[in-house]
Amino acid sequence: MDKPAHLFDRRTVKRNMAAGLITKDEYQAWLDSLDDCGDSVVVSDVKFEHRARFDHTASGYTDADDD
């Protein structure tokens, strides 16, 4: 591919297509050229805990759900 990889960044690809920097066919070709990394996936068990946060408008900590 002769175009810089940053043009195919999923966060900006629609804008780059609209600007005529890349085409849908070029984007699809770039996607097809990517390696399949599915065999290197690591599964993790994540647990989120509620924590108090500092409220800079008051004089101390407040519950994060009190917005």
Backbone as a printed PyTorch tensor [residue, N CA C, xyz], in Angstrom:
tensor([[[  0.8640,  -1.1780,   0.0000],
         [  0.0000,   0.0000,   0.0000],
         [  0.9030,   1.2300,   0.0000]],

        [[  0.6310,   2.1360,  -0.8890],
         [  1.4900,   3.3050,  -1.0220],
         [  1.0190,   4.5090,  -0.2110]],

        [[ -0.0780,   4.3670,   0.5020],
         [ -0.5790,   5.4760,   1.3160],
         [ -0.2350,   5.2120,   2.7790]],

        [[ -0.0410,   6.2880,   3.5620],
         [  0.3150,   6.1270,   4.9730],
         [ -0.7910,   5.4100,   5.7610]],

        [[ -0.3750,   4.5770,   6.6870],
         [ -1.3150,   3.7820,   7.4820],
         [ -2.2790,   4.6540,   8.2810]],

        [[ -1.8510,   5.8500,   8.6890],
         [ -2.7380,   6.6850,   9.5160],
         [ -4.0120,   7.1000,   8.7770]],

        [[ -4.0070,   7.0570,   7.4540],
         [ -5.2220,   7.3840,   6.7030],
         [ -6.3120,   6.3340,   6.8960]],

        [[ -5.9140,   5.1240,   7.3180],
         [ -6.8530,   4.0220,   7.4640],
         [ -7.2740,   3.7930,   8.9200]],

        [[ -6.8880,   4.7080,   9.7870],
         [ -7.2700,   4.6320,  11.2020],
         [ -8.7860,   4.6780,  11.3000]],

        [[ -9.3650,   3.7360,  12.0400],
         [-10.8320,   3.6490,  12.0950],
         [-11.4820,   4.8950,  12.6680]],

        [[-10.7390,   5.6950,  13.4280],
         [-11.3000,   6.9190,  14.0000],
         [-11.4340,   8.0320,  12.9610]],

        [[-10.6710,   7.9450,  11.8620],
         [-10.6840,   9.0180,  10.8680],
         [-10.9810,   8.5440,   9.4550]],

        [[-11.2180,   7.2490,   9.2740],
         [-11.3540,   6.7140,   7.9150],
         [-12.5410,   7.3190,   7.1610]],

        [[-13.6540,   7.5670,   7.8180],
         [-14.8090,   8.1610,   7.1320],
         [-14.4790,   9.5720,   6.6500]],

        [[-13.8180,  10.3330,   7.4810],
         [-13.4260,  11.6940,   7.1040],
         [-12.4340,  11.6640,   5.9340]],

        [[-11.4990,  10.7150,   5.9860],
         [-10.5110,  10.6080,   4.9080],
         [-11.1560,  10.1660,   3.5980]],

        [[-12.1860,   9.3330,   3.6710],
         [-12.9280,   8.9490,   2.4630],
         [-13.6930,  10.1520,   1.9130]],

        [[-14.3440,  10.8880,   2.8030],
         [-15.1170,  12.0590,   2.3700],
         [-14.2180,  13.1120,   1.7360]],

        [[-12.9880,  13.2040,   2.2140],
         [-12.0440,  14.1800,   1.6720],
         [-11.3660,  13.6820,   0.3950]],

        [[-11.6480,  12.4350,   0.0250],
         [-11.0650,  11.8860,  -1.1890],
         [ -9.6310,  11.4020,  -1.0240]],

        [[ -9.1810,  11.2660,   0.2240],
         [ -7.8100,  10.8100,   0.4740],
         [ -7.6540,   9.3120,   0.2450]],

        [[ -8.7320,   8.5660,   0.5080],
         [ -8.7490,   7.1190,   0.2620],
         [-10.1230,   6.7360,  -0.2670]],

        [[-10.1970,   5.5850,  -0.8940],
         [-11.4760,   5.0800,  -1.3960],
         [-11.9210,   3.8930,  -0.5520]],

        [[-13.1840,   3.5120,  -0.7210],
         [-13.6850,   2.3320,  -0.0130],
         [-12.9080,   1.0870,  -0.4210]],

        [[-12.5720,   0.9870,  -1.6920],
         [-11.8130,  -0.1660,  -2.1790],
         [-10.4160,  -0.2150,  -1.5480]],

        [[ -9.7690,   0.9400,  -1.4140],
         [ -8.4460,   0.9800,  -0.7710],
         [ -8.5530,   0.5890,   0.6990]],

        [[ -9.6160,   1.0720,   1.3570],
         [ -9.8090,   0.7300,   2.7590],
         [-10.0500,  -0.7660,   2.9220]],

        [[-10.8780,  -1.3480,   2.0640],
         [-11.1520,  -2.7770,   2.1460],
         [ -9.8870,  -3.5860,   1.8730]],

        [[ -9.0980,  -3.1570,   0.9100],
         [ -7.8370,  -3.8390,   0.6100],
         [ -6.8930,  -3.7690,   1.8070]],

        [[ -6.8660,  -2.6330,   2.4820],
         [ -6.0210,  -2.4810,   3.6700],
         [ -6.5000,  -3.4100,   4.7810]],

        [[ -7.8290,  -3.4720,   4.9930],
         [ -8.3730,  -4.3790,   6.0100],
         [ -8.0260,  -5.8290,   5.6890]],

        [[ -8.1620,  -6.2080,   4.4310],
         [ -7.8690,  -7.5790,   4.0070],
         [ -6.3950,  -7.9320,   4.1820]],

        [[ -5.5260,  -6.9220,   4.1630],
         [ -4.0900,  -7.1780,   4.2880],
         [ -3.6330,  -7.3600,   5.7410]],

        [[ -4.4940,  -7.0320,   6.6970],
         [ -4.1150,  -7.1470,   8.1180],
         [ -4.0280,  -8.6050,   8.5400]],

        [[ -3.0740,  -8.8930,   9.4180],
         [ -2.9380, -10.2420,   9.9660],
         [ -4.0760, -10.5440,  10.9240]],

        [[ -4.4850, -11.8040,  10.9820],
         [ -5.4840, -12.2550,  11.9450],
         [ -4.7520, -12.5710,  13.2460]],

        [[ -5.0320, -11.7980,  14.2770],
         [ -4.3540, -11.9650,  15.5620],
         [ -5.2390, -12.6850,  16.5740]],

        [[ -6.2900, -13.3270,  16.1040],
         [ -7.2380, -13.9920,  16.9930],
         [ -6.6280, -15.0740,  17.8500]],

        [[ -5.5610, -15.6980,  17.3820],
         [ -4.9460, -16.7710,  18.1630],
         [ -4.0760, -16.2490,  19.3040]],

        [[ -3.8400, -14.9460,  19.3670],
         [ -3.0230, -14.3900,  20.4410],
         [ -3.8470, -13.6290,  21.4810]],

        [[ -5.1470, -13.8290,  21.4640],
         [ -6.0390, -13.1550,  22.4070],
         [ -5.8540, -13.7280,  23.8060]],

        [[ -5.8450, -12.8400,  24.7870],
         [ -5.7720, -13.2460,  26.1800],
         [ -7.0950, -12.8630,  26.8420]],

        [[ -7.7610, -13.8290,  27.4100],
         [ -9.0360, -13.5840,  28.0860],
         [ -8.7420, -13.1960,  29.5260]],

        [[ -9.3990, -12.1450,  29.9860],
         [ -9.2090, -11.7180,  31.3690],
         [-10.5600, -11.5150,  32.0340]],

        [[-10.5620, -11.6480,  33.3130],
         [-11.7720, -11.4570,  34.1060],
         [-11.6130, -10.1430,  34.8590]],

        [[-12.3640,  -9.1300,  34.4460],
         [-12.2290,  -7.8010,  35.0130],
         [-13.4200,  -7.5140,  35.9110]],

        [[-13.1420,  -7.0010,  37.0870],
         [-14.1990,  -6.6210,  38.0170],
         [-14.0410,  -5.1300,  38.3070]],

        [[-15.0920,  -4.3720,  38.0540],
         [-15.0700,  -2.9470,  38.3200],
         [-15.6600,  -2.6830,  39.6910]],

        [[-14.9930,  -1.8300,  40.4390],
         [-15.4560,  -1.4770,  41.7720],
         [-15.7920,   0.0030,  41.8120]],

        [[-16.8340,   0.3200,  42.5350],
         [-17.2420,   1.7090,  42.7110],
         [-16.2830,   2.3740,  43.6960]],

        [[-15.7750,   3.5420,  43.3140],
         [-14.8800,   4.2740,  44.1920],
         [-15.3750,   5.7010,  44.3250]],

        [[-15.1240,   6.2950,  45.4610],
         [-15.4560,   7.7000,  45.6560],
         [-14.4640,   8.5330,  44.8550]],

        [[-14.8640,   9.7090,  44.4580],
         [-13.9620,  10.6080,  43.7450],
         [-13.9370,  11.9480,  44.4540]],

        [[-12.8940,  12.6900,  44.2450],
         [-12.7810,  13.9910,  44.8860],
         [-13.6010,  15.0070,  44.1230]],

        [[-14.4600,  15.7170,  44.8170],
         [-15.2920,  16.7660,  44.2210],
         [-14.5780,  18.0970,  44.4470]],

        [[-14.0320,  18.6800,  43.3840],
         [-13.2630,  19.9110,  43.5070],
         [-14.1400,  21.1230,  43.8100]],

        [[-15.4490,  21.0040,  43.6750],
         [-16.3290,  22.1370,  43.9580],
         [-16.7980,  22.1310,  45.4030]],

        [[-16.5910,  21.0360,  46.0990],
         [-17.0140,  20.9360,  47.5000],
         [-15.7750,  20.7320,  48.3720]],

        [[-15.9860,  20.3970,  49.5780],
         [-14.8600,  20.2620,  50.5070],
         [-14.6390,  18.8020,  50.8770]],

        [[-14.4660,  17.9620,  49.9060],
         [-14.1840,  16.5730,  50.2310],
         [-14.6190,  15.6220,  49.1490]],

        [[-14.8390,  14.3920,  49.5540],
         [-15.1980,  13.3370,  48.6250],
         [-16.6990,  13.2330,  48.4760]],

        [[-17.1280,  12.7850,  47.3230],
         [-18.5430,  12.6080,  47.0590],
         [-18.7460,  11.2860,  46.3370]],

        [[-19.9280,  10.7760,  46.3860],
         [-20.2350,   9.5470,  45.6780],
         [-20.2850,   9.8490,  44.1890]],

        [[-19.6870,   8.9990,  43.3560],
         [-19.6080,   9.2430,  41.9140],
         [-20.9760,   9.2610,  41.2470]],

        [[-21.9960,   8.6970,  41.8860],
         [-23.3340,   8.6530,  41.2880],
         [-24.1830,   9.8620,  41.6550]],

        [[-23.6550,  10.8160,  42.4060],
         [-24.4280,  11.9640,  42.8710],
         [-24.4560,  13.1080,  41.8840]],

        [[-24.0960,  12.9070,  40.6320],
         [-24.0640,  14.0080,  39.6470],
         [-25.4300,  14.4750,  39.2830]]])
